[in-house]
Structures are given as structure tokens and as C-alpha cells.
Amino acid sequence: MEDKKKDAAGGGIEPTQLTGKSRFTFACHQGLSCFTTCCHGMDIILAPYDILRLKKKLSLTSGEFLARHTVNTTHEESGLPLVLLKMGEEERHPCPFLTESGCSVYEDRPSICRYYPIGLATLRVEKEEDKKKGTAEERFYFLVREDHCLGHGETKEWTVDEWREDQGASRDDEINHDWQSAFLSRALPGQQRVDPKRQSLFHLTCYDLDNFRKFVFDSAFLENFEVDRSTVEKIRTDDDELLRFALRYMKFFMMMEQTMKPREGAVESWQAKQQEILGQAEVD
């Protein structure tokens, strides 16, 4: 899946794949006349870790944050739910966190903003190793050069890796990786459309973390899956650990990987209970 920022002023993605060692010049500061122009009228995809950080920054539950600050959409190729930041209704549709002095949530800004003007793309590519064919993920970067942005005219030089480190993007990438992989897996040729039950589960596990915690501890979840005591205690209070656990469960029910261990004889009963909790149509 590709992270993009769109702007009516024009410009766009340079058609060159970059590596971590690729160099570019860029700087953004209040002295530029275009300062905060890129914070208007954008489609900003929120990754799971973005929502976790923002809801904590704003002292909201995940459900409250989603209701106030997001709109739901569906990824066309995979059929999986996406969450977009809800932009303001004022002229030019500003980011809701934009102030006269800049971003009010800067330390916890979304990954797509953190990366700008670099974009990150992940592709599935054919691999042949030890005479066995298969697919693997290949990640690369690209430069977003929009006509309005004067930051490209600054002299500060970076490598992509230096920029990612300076902007604090590495941890975001590490935590969000499985979420990104799900879109690639479901977009492969021959994959069936994601059914409503899995769409709801995907939204719960990836975006609505506080309600996922209730899902785990207020249902028969822990009776049906083998989860070590240390993990159980961590996910009670640690949101980062809970998100990692939620994404493990997402990989399990999306059948990407056997990341969870059901207790003997538990899968069928858990599917029925899970269906009851989610209030979805009959389990396939």
C-alpha cells in the first residue's frame, strides 16, 4: 500500500525509487511562505500507531477519537477498512490540529506527515530462492515534490535514512508493518473479497484499541487462546503491547500467519461467540 498526500496546487511523486541512502535537500520552517499549506485538503490515512498516539495525546479513548476525528473508507484493491483524518469544513479544509504556529500534535503527528516529503511504498514481488517460487515484500521510498512547497529549495541535505531517524519514523514503521502487509496480502490476484465479519474485526483490532481490550478481557477470548501470563499482564495496561497483540490476532483471523494458538477444541465455539459479540452475519 502506498502512502500519498494530495494537493490541489499540483506537483506530485517523482518517478524514481529511492533507497535509505538516497540524498535530497529539504527543510520546513515558519520562515517559508508556504508554511502549513500542506496541512489543508489532504487525504491522510491513519495507521494503527497513529491512532494510538493521537488518542493518548488528546486524552480520548480510541472510540471517542474515531468518532470525532475520522471518516471510514475502504481500500479498493484489498477490501479492507481504512481510516482517514477528518479535515475541517472551513475554506481549504484545514487539518483539525493546525494552529497559527503550526501543528498542535507535532510530536504525535501521523506517519504520513512525519515522512513528508518522502513517501513509503511496499510491493509484493516474485522471488525464487532454493528453486522455490513465492512472493516477498519489497519496500522503497519516493520523493513527493508539490508545486506549492518551497522546502525543496532549502539547502539542508539528508539521506532518506537520516530523515526517517530525524522525524522519528522508524518505530512507526516497525509497529505498523503487519497492518501494511495485510493490504498487500489481500490485494493479491485470486483473493476473495473480505467478508463483513472480517472487515469489522479488522477495524476493531487495528483502529479501536480500547474496545479491543474489552473484547479480549470481557469475552471468552483468553479461554479460547493460549496466551502466556506475562503477555496478559502487559496488555492490560500497556497500549503499545496491546497494539502489537491486536495485530498478531489480526494476522491470525486474516489467515496470513498462525500467530495465535487456539486451545484444543476451542476454535469452533470461539467463532460462534466472536460472531455474537460483533453482531455480524453468520460465520462462513
KASULLIN-V344272 format. One record per pair of residues at least 4 apart in sequence whose C-alpha atoms are under 6 Angstrom apart, sorted by sequence separation. I is the first residue (numbers start at 1). GAP is how many residues later the second one is. If there is no record, write none. Layout:
i = <I:I>
gap = <GAP:GAP>
This chain:
i = <18:46:51:55:60:65:66:75:89:98:105:128:158:164:172:173:198:202:203:204:214:215:234:242:250:266:270:275:30:55:60:74:75:88:98:128:164:186:216:251:252:275:74:87:88:97:127:235:251:252:55:74:87:88:97:127:205:235:252:73:74:87:88:126:127:204:73:87:126:55:72:125:72:125:248:71:124:71:124:70:123:70:71:123:69:70:122:69:122:121:121:120:119:119:118:118:117:118:117:226:6:225:46:225:226:46:224:225:45:224:44:44:205:224:41:40:41:40:114:40:39:40:53:39:50:197:78:78:78:77:79:2:1:18:28:17:18:27:17:26:26:25:27:26:14:13:25:26:13:25:12:25:12:24:11:12:24:11:23:11:23:10:22:21:22:21:20:20:63:62:62:62:48:48>
gap = <4:4:4:4:4:4:4:4:4:4:4:4:4:4:4:4:4:4:4:4:4:4:4:4:4:4:4:4:5:5:5:5:5:5:5:5:5:5:5:5:5:5:6:6:6:6:6:6:6:6:7:7:7:7:7:7:7:7:7:8:8:8:8:8:8:8:9:9:9:10:10:10:11:11:11:12:12:13:13:14:14:15:15:15:16:16:16:17:17:18:19:21:22:23:24:25:26:26:27:35:36:36:37:37:37:38:38:38:39:39:40:41:41:42:51:52:52:53:53:54:55:55:55:56:60:83:105:108:109:110:115:119:121:123:123:124:124:124:125:125:126:127:127:128:129:130:130:130:131:131:132:132:133:133:134:134:134:135:135:136:136:137:137:138:138:139:140:141:145:146:147:148:158:159>
